[in-house]
Amino acid sequence: LTCSGCDLVVHPACYGVSRSSMVADWKCAPCNQSLDKKSMVCMFCPTGVPHGALIPTTELGQWAHVICAWWIPEVLLEVRDGLLTAVLP
C-alpha cells in the first residue's frame, strides 16, 4: 500500500490498515493529519531517526516507527480511531 501524500510504502497488516481502508488515495497517519514528516522523529530511536512508517503514540505529539514499537515489550499496538497506535504504559 502506498501513501498518496508522501509515497511511503507499507504492508497493510503491519500498519493496521483494514481491507475496507485500502483505497487509491490512502494516506499514512502523518499525511492524513497534514503533518510535515521531515520534522517528525521516532520517540524510541536513540538518535531520533526521521521518516519511515510512523504511527501516533498515546504520548501527546509523539510518534514512533511501527517496527520500533513492535520491539518494545511494554508497548501495545492497538487500532484507535482507524489508526494503528503505540500504547505506552
DRENLUM-453901 format. One line per 4 residues: number of its first residue (from 1); their letters; for each residue x, y, z of C-alpha. Coordinates in Angstrom, 3 decimals, always signed. Example, Ala and Ser with C-alpha at 12.3 -4.5 7.8 and 13.67 -1.06 7.14 Angstrom:
! DRENLUM-453901
1> AS> +12.300,-4.500,+7.800; +13.670,-1.060,+7.140;
END
This chain:
! DRENLUM-453901
1> LTCS> +0.000,+0.000,+0.000; +1.416,+3.397,-0.996; +0.663,+6.725,+0.682; -0.734,+9.215,-1.841;
5> GCDL> +0.845,+12.077,+0.140; +4.486,+11.004,+0.606; +4.842,+7.712,-1.337; +5.596,+5.709,+1.827;
9> VVHP> +5.063,+2.004,+1.119; +3.731,-0.191,+3.945; +2.336,-3.667,+4.409; -1.349,-3.033,+5.192;
13> ACYG> -1.437,-5.607,+8.004; +1.750,-4.213,+9.589; +0.411,-0.642,+9.527; -3.045,-1.634,+10.790;
17> VSRS> -4.908,-0.875,+7.573; -8.127,-2.816,+7.044; -9.190,-4.042,+3.618; -12.022,-1.500,+3.544;
21> SMVA> -9.480,+1.314,+4.086; -7.233,+0.279,+1.197; -8.215,+2.915,-1.362; -6.269,+4.571,-4.167;
25> DWKC> -5.862,+7.843,-2.265; -4.858,+6.223,+1.070; -2.603,+8.351,+3.286; -0.275,+7.363,+6.142;
29> APCN> -1.055,+8.733,+9.620; +1.152,+11.869,+9.382; -0.058,+12.757,+5.876; -3.646,+12.127,+6.914;
33> QSLD> -3.138,+14.851,+9.546; -1.295,+17.136,+7.065; +1.899,+16.992,+9.162; +5.396,+17.643,+7.849;
37> KKSM> +7.182,+14.299,+8.168; +10.578,+15.962,+7.731; +10.365,+17.359,+11.251; +8.984,+14.184,+12.857;
41> VCMF> +11.164,+11.677,+14.688; +10.605,+8.325,+16.344; +10.461,+8.664,+20.138; +12.079,+5.227,+20.545;
45> CPTG> +15.052,+5.581,+18.183; +18.186,+6.520,+20.140; +19.249,+9.053,+17.521; +15.742,+10.253,+16.623;
49> VPHG> +15.620,+8.698,+13.172; +13.229,+10.699,+10.983; +10.815,+9.465,+8.321; +9.655,+5.905,+7.814;
53> ALIP> +6.412,+4.235,+8.827; +5.455,+6.467,+11.752; +2.370,+5.908,+13.892; +0.901,+8.034,+16.669;
57> TTEL> +1.517,+7.149,+20.305; -0.532,+7.766,+23.421; +2.065,+10.392,+24.415; +0.653,+13.644,+23.045;
61> GQWA> +2.550,+14.794,+19.965; +4.946,+11.831,+19.948; +5.367,+9.407,+17.046; +7.022,+6.015,+16.683;
65> HVIC> +8.141,+3.727,+13.903; +5.938,+0.650,+13.709; +8.993,-1.622,+13.853; +10.432,+0.181,+16.901;
69> AWWI> +7.135,-0.123,+18.777; +6.988,-3.859,+17.955; +10.358,-4.467,+19.610; +9.482,-2.843,+22.951;
73> PEVL> +7.617,-5.397,+25.087; +5.884,-2.757,+27.236; +4.307,-1.067,+24.205; +0.987,-2.360,+22.910;
77> LEVR> -0.209,-1.793,+19.365; -3.918,-1.054,+19.005; -6.093,+0.341,+16.261; -7.688,+3.512,+17.653;
81> DGLL> -9.942,+5.697,+15.535; -8.845,+3.708,+12.491; -5.111,+4.258,+13.125; -2.541,+1.840,+14.470;
85> TAVL> -1.370,+3.456,+17.718; +1.535,+2.702,+20.046; +0.003,+2.489,+23.522; +2.550,+3.302,+26.209;
89> P> +2.322,+2.062,+29.809;
END
